[in-house]
Amino acid sequence: MRKRKDERSAPADPNIILHGAFLQQERNRSALTVDAYARDLELFGAFLAGESVLDSEGSRKPWPQLVSATHHDVRRFIQDLVGRRNYKMVAVRRKICALRSFYKYLKYERVREDNPAADIASPPVEKKLPNVLGQPEVGKLLVSERADWTPFQRLRAAAIVELLYGSGVRRAEVARIDVNDVNLRDRVIKVHGKGAKERMVIINQATVDAIQRYMGVRPRTADPALFVGVGGSRLTPRHIWYIFREIYKISGLEEHATPHTLRHSFATHLLENGVDLVTIKDLLGHESVATTQIYTNVDFSHKKRAYDQAHPRDRMGDR
C-alpha cells in the first residue's frame, strides 16, 4: 500500500523534534504517541501561520510561530477545531494534551516562562458503549478472504484477524510484535503496549494454527517483525487497518467494524462466558479495572437484546 510522503518523514520543526526525543527518553512515551503529538503540534503551527500543514512538495514544515503562541491563540485553535472543523471531543482532548506537554517542555528548557495551554479545560467526552460484534458476525470475518490475493496475503490476513480477536490486542500492538515474541507451544505472545509497557497475552489454538500457516509462507527477511510485507519489511498499523478493511468488505457484514471492534468483542465474549474482570483487564493491558468495567454494561446490553429476541410474550397477538 502506498504511503503519503508526510507519513514516511520525520517532523521538520526542531522544537517538535526535541520535544519528541524528551518524551521518549525522559518520559518513556511510545513512538506512536510522540508521532501523534508531533502532528497535533504541526496542525497548531499551521493554524497560527494560516497555512497548510504540508508544503507544495508534500513535506512537513518547521513552525517558528509555536514558540511565541499565547493563551488566546490556544483557545482560538480549540474553538476552530470544535466549531469549524467538527473534530470529535476525544481528538480535541489529545491535541490539548499535546500542547500542554510541548509548552511544559519549553518551560522546562527555559525557552519560555509560561505554559499557554496549562489552563485550557479539556472538553467532556461522552462515554459510549463499545461497538461489539456477535459471535456469528466474528465467525464471518474469520472465514472471509480475497480471492485475488496471493496465498501469502491470504494467510497473513487470516493470521492477523485471528490474532486481533483471539488476543484482544490493538492493531498498533500487532504491528510491533516480533517473531521472537511469539511462543506458539505455550500459546502466549509478548505484546509491546502503550507507554512502552509489555504484557503477555494468551492465544487460542485457532490463532496458533493461523500463525503457523502464515509462517510457512513468510518471506525470508532480516526484519524481526512477525508480520511483514512482500518486500520483507514490518507492516505498519496503517497496513493492519487496510488488511482488516478488505476482509471486512468481503465479509458482507452490515455492522460497522474496525480492528478495535474485535478488541471490544474479545473482552465482551470472555465476560459473557464467565471470565472475571481482573483477568480481562490484564489481558487487555488496562491499568485499572475501572476502564474494563464498561464491558459489564455491554454484556448486559447483549443479554437484553438476546432476551428481547427470544422471549415470545411481546410478539403474541393479544397485545
KAPEUR-V848752 format. One record per residue. SS is DSSP state (A for helix, B for strand, O for the rest). PSI is psi in radians with two decimals (NA if undefined). Layout:
SS_PSI / SS_PSI
This chain:
O_2.30 / O_2.39 / O_2.64 / O_2.70 / A_-0.71 / A_-0.35 / A_-0.28 / A_-0.35 / O_2.84 / O_2.85 / O_2.64 / O_-0.30 / O_2.19 / A_-0.64 / A_-0.62 / A_-0.70 / A_-0.83 / A_-0.66 / A_-0.74 / A_-0.74 / A_-0.69 / A_-0.78 / A_-0.74 / A_-0.77 / A_-0.64 / A_-0.49 / O_-0.01 / O_0.62 / O_2.64 / O_2.79 / A_-0.59 / A_-0.74 / A_-0.76 / A_-0.77 / A_-0.70 / A_-0.77 / A_-0.69 / A_-0.75 / A_-0.63 / A_-0.73 / A_-0.66 / A_-0.65 / A_-0.71 / A_-0.72 / A_-0.73 / A_-0.66 / A_-0.78 / A_-0.66 / A_-0.24 / O_0.58 / O_3.05 / O_2.77 / O_-0.67 / B_2.71 / O_-3.07 / O_-0.36 / O_0.01 / O_0.31 / O_2.76 / B_2.64 / O_2.77 / O_2.70 / O_1.45 / A_-0.34 / A_-0.35 / A_-0.70 / O_-0.63 / O_0.20 / O_2.58 / O_2.97 / A_-0.70 / A_-0.68 / A_-0.75 / A_-0.75 / A_-0.73 / A_-0.67 / A_-0.82 / A_-0.73 / A_-0.65 / A_-0.72 / A_-0.75 / A_-0.80 / A_-0.88 / O_-0.68 / O_-0.19 / O_0.73 / O_2.56 / O_2.61 / A_-0.61 / A_-0.60 / A_-0.66 / A_-0.74 / A_-0.71 / A_-0.66 / A_-0.63 / A_-0.72 / A_-0.72 / A_-0.75 / A_-0.76 / A_-0.79 / A_-0.75 / A_-0.82 / A_-0.44 / A_-0.69 / A_-0.78 / A_-0.63 / A_-0.73 / A_-0.65 / O_0.07 / O_0.48 / O_-0.59 / O_2.89 / O_-0.17 / O_3.03 / O_1.75 / O_-0.21 / O_-0.03 / O_-0.68 / O_0.19 / O_2.11 / O_2.35 / O_2.32 / O_2.57 / O_2.56 / O_2.19 / O_2.23 / O_2.02 / O_2.63 / O_2.41 / O_2.56 / O_2.19 / O_2.41 / O_2.57 / O_2.89 / A_-0.67 / A_-0.65 / A_-0.72 / A_-0.69 / A_-0.66 / A_-0.73 / A_-0.73 / A_-0.37 / A_0.05 / O_2.47 / O_2.66 / O_2.15 / O_-0.46 / O_-0.03 / O_2.71 / O_2.83 / A_-0.67 / A_-0.82 / A_-0.69 / A_-0.77 / A_-0.62 / A_-0.79 / A_-0.74 / A_-0.72 / A_-0.68 / A_-0.81 / A_-0.71 / A_-0.73 / A_-0.73 / A_-0.78 / A_-0.59 / A_-0.36 / A_-0.27 / O_0.30 / O_2.71 / O_2.75 / A_-0.59 / A_-0.60 / A_-0.64 / A_-0.75 / A_-0.47 / A_-0.09 / O_2.30 / B_2.81 / A_-0.70 / A_-0.22 / A_-0.20 / B_2.20 / B_1.60 / O_-0.51 / O_-0.78 / O_-0.05 / O_0.84 / B_2.63 / B_2.35 / B_2.18 / B_2.38 / B_1.79 / O_-2.80 / A_2.57 / A_0.49 / A_0.46 / O_2.51 / B_2.60 / B_2.80 / B_2.29 / B_2.66 / B_2.50 / O_2.71 / O_3.03 / A_-0.57 / A_-0.68 / A_-0.71 / A_-0.85 / A_-0.72 / A_-0.72 / A_-0.69 / A_-0.73 / A_-0.72 / A_-0.74 / A_-0.43 / O_-0.33 / O_0.02 / O_2.33 / O_2.59 / O_2.19 / O_2.67 / O_-0.20 / O_2.24 / O_-0.10 / B_2.51 / O_-0.87 / O_2.08 / B_2.88 / O_-3.08 / O_-0.59 / O_-0.04 / O_0.14 / O_2.65 / B_2.39 / O_2.54 / O_2.89 / A_-0.60 / A_-0.64 / A_-0.75 / A_-0.75 / A_-0.77 / A_-0.79 / A_-0.78 / A_-0.76 / A_-0.72 / A_-0.71 / A_-0.73 / A_-0.74 / A_-0.63 / A_-0.49 / A_-0.43 / O_0.17 / O_2.43 / O_-0.47 / O_2.42 / O_2.42 / O_2.56 / O_3.02 / A_-0.60 / A_-0.43 / A_-0.64 / A_-0.56 / A_-0.81 / A_-0.70 / A_-0.72 / A_-0.91 / A_-0.76 / A_-0.74 / A_-0.62 / A_-0.77 / A_-0.74 / A_-0.48 / O_0.35 / O_0.08 / O_2.39 / O_2.76 / A_-0.64 / A_-0.73 / A_-0.76 / A_-0.71 / A_-0.82 / A_-0.70 / A_-0.62 / A_-0.34 / O_0.36 / O_2.52 / O_-0.55 / O_2.52 / A_-0.32 / A_-0.59 / A_-0.66 / A_-0.33 / O_-0.46 / A_-0.46 / A_-0.32 / A_-0.60 / A_-0.68 / A_-0.73 / A_-0.77 / A_-0.66 / A_-0.73 / A_-0.75 / A_-0.72 / A_-0.73 / A_-0.72 / A_-0.68 / A_-0.84 / A_-0.61 / A_-0.52 / A_-0.61 / O_2.23 / O_-0.20 / A_-0.84 / A_-0.16 / A_0.03 / O_2.57 / O_-0.15 / O_0.11 / O_NA
